């Protein structure tokens, strides 16, 4: 599902947990609330809905204000399945751990995701693969913050599901080691390898052969159907920008014309233009942002050349792509790729 990062569709729980951890360090809660544009009442209301951009603002603020270099990981450990509503309840009620993890990936949109996730088994290992969302706002510092918070979250959720003795075999990250790299293994409870090709959490796949303690074959499908309803609600809440992006992403090499998008959405060009303006956007802006986000993902996650990326995004040549990318990010593609690995 291709949501606009400004769509207010997510529960406030993730922001609330991060702010609680920050206030525990003595950061004034009022300052943090102003940063994420929320009130004291809304931060504790189950009716409050926030956008991904608000969650990113919260992470950025925490990365800036916390004095703990491992704040992100420690905060991730504070997350439990109870913070995830029906999504968490479905994981608890699953009767098979492999099915649980398949569900977690398929319905990850319900978890207020700051990463894309995948799971596989290989050579006796369960392997989680994750990448922070490809938004220009997620710079190298925030990228590292999100990866380490997600590792903490994943460990905590596995322990909720499989028991407190669950442990990871190894962590791998794409960024370079820092001055306190030697402390990572002790903190994470497993070796941490830097400068790898992907961000990964590895564990013994034998854990997947266990029997879920709280699994229930009647409850599980019932709760999954409620999660399906929540996904449908997301579709309903998604703005027109998200609908346009969904159409455009099918063929970026040959960008879809404005009139074709309007026809696909069963509306006139004038109506589409007016409705996009009502969401503080335009067709050109949607195309630009989609190209930008895709370029960022390719530079971070693949070894594609700049020329190949330019062609895949429909640019006439690499020079035009370089010019556009610098306008989007204030960095050249090669420079951005290098900084992403730093």
N, C-alpha and C positions, 0 to 999 in steps of 0.2 A: 504494500500500500504506500503510495507516494503522497505523504502529507506535507502541507505547507508548514514550515517550522513556526509560523505565527498562529496556527490554528490552536485554539484553546480547547483541547479535547482530553487532556490527561488529568488523572487525580493528582492532588498536591503532595502525596505522601513522600515522594523522593526529595522534594525541596525541603519538606518539614524535617526529615531525618538529617539532612546535611546541615540545616540551620541549627538544629539541636546540638549537633557535634561542635559547631562553631561557637555557640553560646557557652558550651562547656569549657571552651578555652578563654572565655572572658570577652568575646566579641559582642558588642551591644546588639541585641536582637532587632531593635528598631532600625539600626543602620542596614542590617542584612535584609530586612523586610522592604525597605525603600529600594534596595538594589533590584529585587525581584518583583517590585510593584504589587505587593500584597499587604493586607492588613493583618493585625493580630488575630482577628476573628476568622478571616478567610483561611489562614494557615492551618486551622484545626477543624475546618468544616468539610464533611464528606461531599458536599455539593460543589466545592470549588474545583474549577478546571483551569489548567495552566497549559502553556505552549512549550514546545521543546526549546524555544529561544529563552524562555524564562528559566528553564532548568539549566541551560548552558550558562546564563548569567549567574546563576547561583553557584555553579562549579567554578566559574572564573573568579567570582568574589572570594570563595573559600580558598582557592589556590593562592590568591593575593594576600589574604588576611591571616591565614593560619601560620603559626610558627613551627608547626610539626612537619618535617619533610615527608612524612609518611601518613599525613592526614587522610589522603584519599583512600588508601588501603584500609586503614583502621575504621574509617567511616563506612566503607563497604561491608565490613564485618558486622555492623550494627543492623543491617537489613535482614529481615526474616520473611518467611513466606506469608506471614500475617499482614505484611505491608502491601501485598499484591492482590488483595481482594479475591475475586473468583478465580483469577489466574493462579494465584497461590493455592487456593483450596483445591483446584483441579489437580495440581501437581501432588498435593498431599493424598488425594483420594485415588490416584492411579494405582493399579494393581501390578504394574510391571515397570521397572526402572527404565528400560529402553524406551518404552512407550512414553514414559514421563518426559524424557529428554527430547523425544520427537515432538511432543506437545509443546514443550518450552520453546523450541525453535519456531514452530509453526505459528504460535500465538504470541510471539515475543512483542508484537506491537502493543499488547496490553500492559507491558512492563515499563512504560515511559522510556523507551530505549534511546540511549545515547550511542549505541554500537549496533552493528550488524553481527549476527552470530551464526555459527554453523557447528555441527558436531559430527564426528566420525570415530570409528574404531579401527585400530591398526596395530598389529603385532602385540596384542595383549594390553594395549593402551586405549583408554577413552580420551579423546582429544577435542577440547573446545577451541574454536578459532574465533577471534573477534577483531573487529576494526571499528574505531570511532567513526561516527557519521562524517561524510565528506562535505563539511561546511567550512567556508573560508574563515569563520570566526574561531574554529578549533585550531589554534596554533600549536607549536611543538610542546609548550608547557601544558596546555589544556589537554592535548592528546595523551600525554603521559598520565595526567591526573585521571582522565576517564578510564584508561586501561587499568590502572592500579585499583581504582575504586571498583571496577567491574570484577577484577580478580577477587577482591574481598567479598563482594556480593555473591559470586558464584560459590566460593568456599562455604560461606555461611548457609546458603540455600541447600547445598549438598549435605551439610551436617544436619540441617533441619529434616531432610528427607531420609538420609541414610544412617544417621547417628553421629554423635559428637566425635567419634574416633576417625571419621573420614579425613583423609589427607591427600594432598596432591603429590605427584611424583616429581614434577618439574614445571617451571614456568619459562616461557620464552617471550621476549619482547623485541620489537623492531628497532627501538631507539638505543643509543649508546649508553654505556655505564656512566654513573655519576661518581662523585668523590666518596660517597658512602655506600658504594656497591657491595662492599664486604658485609654490610649489615642486612642486606636483602634476604639472604638464605635463612638467617636466624629469625627474621620477622615473618617471612612467608612460610617457613617450615619446610622448605624444599629448595633445591638449586634454582637460581634465576639466571638464565642465559640472555645476554644482551646482543644487540646487532643481528638478530635472527630475521628470517624471511617473513615471519608472521607472529602475531601475538597469540600465544597458545597456553592453555592450562592442560597438563597431562596427568592422568591418574590411572591406576591399575583397573582394567576393565572387569576384574572379578567383582568389584563393587556392584556392577550392574546385574549380577546373578542373584543378589539377595532378594528377600521378600519384603515389600513395603509394609511397614508396621500399621499404617492407617489406611491402606488401600481398601476400596469397597467397589465391587463390580456394578452395583446398582447406582451408587452416588456418582461415580466418575462420569458416565455418559450424560447424566442430568446436568452436572456442573459444566461440562464441555459445551452443552447446548446453550447455557447462559453466557459462556464466553463467546460463542458464535453471535449471540444477540449483541454483545458489546462491540464486536467487530463491525456489525451492521450499523450500530450507532455511530461508530467512527466514520463510516462511509457517509452517513447522513450529515454529520457535523462538518465533514471536510469541505472546505471552501472551493470555489470555482477554480482557483489557482491550482489546487491539487488535481482537479479533473483535467485541466489543460496539460499539466505536467505528465499525467498518466498517458495521454495521447501522444505527446511529443517524444517521450522516452522510447517508444517502440522503434523509432528510426531516426536517430540523431544524425546519421551520415547524410541523410537527405531530409532536412528539416521540413516538417509538414507546414503547408501554407495556412495563413490565418483563416481564409475562407473555408478551407477543408476542415479545420478544427471547429469552426462555427457550425458547419453542416453536421459534423459528427455529434455535436452536442444539441442538435435540433433547435438552433436559435439563429437569428439573423446576425450578421457581422456587427451591426450597430448595437444590438442587445449585448452581445458578448463583450464588446469594447466598453460599454457602460457598466456592466457587472464587474469586469476586472478593475475598472476605475474605482468602483465601490469598495473593492478589497485593497485599495491603495496599490494597484499593480497595473501592468499593461502586458500585451502579448510579447512585445520585445523584451521586457524585463523578465518574464517567465522563461523565455528561451535563453536569455543571457545567464540567468541563475542556474538553470538546468545544465547548461554547458559548463559553467564554472564548477558546480558540484561534481559533475562527472569527471572533469579534468583533474580535480583534486584527488578523487578516488583513484584514478589511473596512475597518477604520479606517486601516490603513497603506497599503493597495493600491487602495482605491476612494474615490469621492466620495459614496458612499451616505450619506444623512442618518441621524442617530441613530434616528429613527423607523422608517426602512426596515430598518435593521439589527435593531432590536428585533423587528419583525414577522417578519423572515426567520428569527430564532432561536426563535420561538415564545413570546415574552413577550407578556403581555396588554396592556402599554402601555410607552411609552418610559421612564416614571418607574421602573418595576420593573427595566428593563434598566440604567438608570443606577445604581441602587442595587446591583445585582449586579456591574456592572463595577467600581465603586469597591471593592467587597469583594474582587474578584479582583486588582486592580492598584494599589489605593490612589490611583487617579486617576480623574477624570471622563472620559467618552469624548472630549469636545472637547479637554480638556487633554492626554490621551494622544495624540490625533491631531496636535496642535501640537508636542508634544515629539518625536514620531517624525520630524517634518520638520526638526527643529532641527539 
